[in-house]
Amino acid sequence: MQSALTPGLFITFEGGEGVGKSTQTALLADALRAQGFQVTVTREPGGTPMAETLRGLLLDPAHDLDPMEQVLLLNAARHSHVRQVIAPALAAGDVVICDRFIDSTRAYQGAAGGIDGQVITDLHRLVFGDLMPVLTVVLDAPVETGLRRAADRAAATDRFETADRAFHERLRQGFLAIAAAEPVRCQVIAADAPASDIAQSVLAFVEPRVWS
Ligand code: TMP
């Protein structure tokens, strides 16, 4: 499996529901392409046909999946995604921007879902070695704000959007704890601001690293 020591740069966006990750992923990709970088944009769960199929299964509340089953499915999807998309793009020297990765598993299935975070980390190491994002933007908003935005986009029907408020509060605290534990890799940015202001903050965090 691909090691972190590749010519490319692996960046992830993380956060709870409705924090604006997709918008910020696209804005960062545009800004870096304008500076001449080759950028691959992708998302999890997903990024390959098989992983997109697993995404549908994972998010469909009609399937009775406990948090450990979710972790195992997510890792199968992630393996396909890393093998077919992320590792080749990093090896080719691309900036890879991924909307969610391992920190979402730690926060959703770990902090919010109750799976021991060490189990999630150990499994990741076993399957993916030292492949980790170099930079992670954690978009943070109060739970009400995020859920309202997610509901404005579409009726909340998926497994996590329909989870209770306590789940979303544990989720938010989970992301904040990850960022606090890894302050060099992670930057928390308040998501209840205009998209252009958030994009400026993201660039201020990322630019010094892409040019170094
Ligand atoms: P999103 O792309 O709209 O954020 O939807 C992806 C959903 O999948 C979101 O509810 C979070 C969930 N998810 C997990 O629960 N664990 C994970 O490891 C990942 C990558 C996503």
Boltz pocket constraint, residues with backbone or C-beta under 6 A from the ligand:
constraints:
  - pocket:
      binder: B
      contacts: [[A, 15], [A, 16], [A, 43], [A, 44], [A, 45], [A, 59], [A, 74], [A, 99], [A, 100], [A, 101], [A, 102], [A, 103], [A, 104], [A, 105], [A, 106], [A, 108], [A, 109], [A, 160], [A, 161]]
      max_distance: 6.0
